[in-house]
Amino acid sequence: DKGYATRSYTSDIYNAEVDELMLYEFGIEKLFVAKRHLDNSPALMKAKGLSLKTSKKVLSDSPYFKKERLIEFEEALFYDLYALQKMKDDIVKSIRGGEKFASLYLPQIGHGPWFKIGVEKNQKDYGRRLMELQASWLEEIVLLLKREGVLDETVIVLTSDHGVRTKAEDPTLKV
């Protein structure tokens, strides 16, 4: 209602009927779901390269990573990075076009069951490493806003989902 372009970016929507309706009720005008927008766009191509590079780095530093989850991990990483890149591209367009905007980024890499990344062999460390990965994405956004000269007039709100709560979410959870 205040003249902002409102957009949400995510890798996937788990419950389309409920989650999409919720986002639209919150005032989101455009919903970008990475899994629904596969093309040969620059954002997708950049995400492919970044996800391969990031995956190699994370896996080389993660002795307890379960190899049977490699495809799932690489897919989650790619779609989150694709959504992030699309959001960053749209933010730059909005800034340069003088458009007021609000962007919502909903990465899914940290959703349970957690990937066993990091050097420790415990649940708390896996969550910490996933948060650090996502924090690096927040850093990219901050640096973009700074580079575009709008960081000092930008409000960033950070929230988080719950962690792993039950063995149903992750059978390896030690209660």
C-alpha positions as MATLAB code, in Angstrom:
seq = 'DKGYATRSYTSDIYNAEVDELMLYEFGIEKLFVAKRHLDNSPALMKAKGLSLKTSKKVLSDSPYFKKERLIEFEEALFYDLYALQKMKDDIVKSIRGGEKFASLYLPQIGHGPWFKIGVEKNQKDYGRRLMELQASWLEEIVLLLKREGVLDETVIVLTSDHGVRTKAEDPTLKV';
ca = [
       0.000    0.000    0.000;
       3.029    2.302    0.358;
       4.241    1.949   -3.226;
       6.793   -0.800   -2.715;
       7.338   -3.633   -5.177;
       7.091   -6.728   -2.979;
       8.721   -9.983   -3.998;
       9.504  -13.313   -2.396;
      12.252  -15.703   -3.523;
      12.559  -19.349   -2.532;
      13.861  -22.611   -3.905;
      10.571  -24.443   -3.471;
       7.171  -24.246   -1.799;
       6.254  -27.269    0.301;
       2.574  -26.560    0.730;
       1.567  -24.438   -2.254;
      -2.053  -23.946   -1.224;
      -1.217  -22.657    2.258;
       2.231  -21.093    1.848;
       1.548  -19.214   -1.383;
      -1.740  -17.864   -0.056;
       0.012  -16.776    3.144;
       2.687  -14.876    1.202;
       0.109  -13.135   -0.973;
      -1.933  -12.255    2.134;
       1.231  -10.729    3.641;
       1.377   -8.449    0.598;
       3.820  -10.237   -1.701;
       3.058   -9.296   -5.292;
       5.537  -11.573   -7.060;
       6.599  -15.030   -5.935;
       9.722  -16.544   -7.497;
      10.036  -20.294   -6.903;
      13.345  -21.448   -8.382;
      12.178  -24.989   -9.194;
       9.404  -23.541  -11.362;
      11.624  -21.199  -13.390;
      14.304  -23.311  -15.007;
      15.677  -21.485  -18.030;
      19.028  -20.366  -19.389;
      18.970  -17.002  -17.652;
      22.187  -15.403  -16.389;
      20.907  -15.910  -12.820;
      20.510  -19.645  -13.359;
      23.909  -19.989  -15.022;
      25.618  -18.069  -12.220;
      23.845  -20.225   -9.616;
      25.094  -23.395  -11.325;
      28.695  -22.249  -11.097;
      28.369  -21.004   -7.523;
      26.636  -24.150   -6.327;
      29.358  -26.410   -7.772;
      32.104  -24.295   -6.209;
      30.315  -24.067   -2.847;
      29.468  -27.771   -2.822;
      33.081  -28.783   -3.418;
      34.290  -26.493   -0.619;
      31.647  -27.588    1.883;
      32.124  -31.278    1.145;
      35.912  -31.123    1.361;
      35.509  -29.652    4.868;
      32.862  -32.165    6.008;
      34.203  -35.604    6.925;
      30.826  -36.808    8.297;
      28.740  -35.806    5.294;
      26.535  -38.687    4.169;
      27.406  -39.372    0.524;
      23.923  -40.791   -0.147;
      22.572  -37.253    0.393;
      24.973  -35.621   -2.071;
      22.435  -35.134   -4.875;
      19.854  -33.796   -2.407;
      22.432  -31.384   -0.941;
      23.634  -30.132   -4.319;
      20.059  -29.669   -5.515;
      19.037  -27.731   -2.375;
      22.148  -25.590   -2.646;
      21.595  -24.869   -6.343;
      17.937  -23.852   -5.976;
      18.670  -21.633   -2.957;
      21.507  -19.942   -4.846;
      19.335  -19.540   -7.943;
      16.618  -17.823   -5.880;
      19.279  -15.647   -4.221;
      20.810  -14.633   -7.542;
      17.396  -13.811   -9.022;
      16.598  -11.683   -5.975;
      19.924   -9.850   -6.193;
      19.371   -9.164   -9.901;
      15.879   -7.802   -9.186;
      17.186   -5.667   -6.304;
      19.758   -4.062   -8.601;
      17.048   -3.364  -11.214;
      14.808   -1.815   -8.552;
      17.585    0.367   -7.146;
      18.752    1.568  -10.540;
      15.160    2.146  -11.622;
      14.386    4.239   -8.543;
      11.788    1.720   -7.377;
      11.056    1.181   -3.700;
      11.053   -2.520   -2.902;
      10.765   -5.173   -0.231;
      12.342   -8.556   -0.885;
      11.805  -11.729    1.083;
      14.382  -14.506    0.724;
      13.414  -17.952    2.004;
      16.340  -20.382    1.603;
      15.636  -24.034    2.355;
      19.150  -25.499    2.824;
      18.802  -25.285    6.596;
      15.484  -27.114    6.731;
      15.616  -30.488    8.488;
      16.846  -33.088    8.329;
      20.117  -31.174    8.404;
      22.972  -32.020    6.128;
      26.008  -33.124    8.086;
      28.405  -30.392    7.088;
      31.338  -29.189    9.160;
      34.193  -30.844   10.982;
      32.416  -31.943   14.163;
      30.199  -34.977   14.576;
      27.237  -33.442   16.363;
      23.854  -31.933   15.562;
      24.648  -28.520   17.008;
      27.661  -28.124   14.720;
      25.684  -29.122   11.621;
      23.136  -26.414   12.375;
      25.892  -23.889   13.056;
      27.599  -24.655    9.728;
      24.325  -24.343    7.828;
      23.700  -20.978    9.520;
      27.202  -19.826    8.549;
      26.535  -20.792    4.942;
      23.315  -18.797    4.923;
      25.029  -15.905    6.711;
      27.466  -15.718    3.793;
      24.458  -15.193    1.526;
      23.238  -12.377    3.775;
      26.714  -10.867    3.491;
      26.375  -10.911   -0.320;
      23.106   -8.983   -0.053;
      24.616   -6.425    2.333;
      27.626   -5.910    0.068;
      25.342   -5.487   -2.960;
      23.291   -2.836   -1.142;
      26.492   -1.080   -0.080;
      27.916   -1.211   -3.620;
      24.659    0.257   -4.977;
      24.797    3.056   -2.380;
      21.564    2.238   -0.538;
      22.726    0.280    2.509;
      22.311    3.242    4.884;
      18.669    3.641    3.835;
      17.821   -0.066    3.924;
      16.112   -2.051    6.655;
      17.108   -5.708    6.879;
      14.975   -8.028    8.969;
      16.407  -11.439    9.789;
      14.296  -14.270   11.130;
      14.913  -17.966   11.467;
      13.002  -21.184   11.385;
      13.024  -23.601   14.275;
      15.852  -26.090   14.407;
      15.520  -29.835   14.262;
      13.026  -30.725   16.998;
      12.278  -34.428   16.795;
      13.626  -37.762   15.605;
      10.851  -37.707   12.971;
      12.566  -34.674   11.410;
      16.027  -36.184   11.764;
      16.487  -39.758   13.006;
      20.047  -38.961   14.149;
      18.899  -36.304   16.617;
      20.090  -37.018   20.135;
      17.282  -35.937   22.435;
];
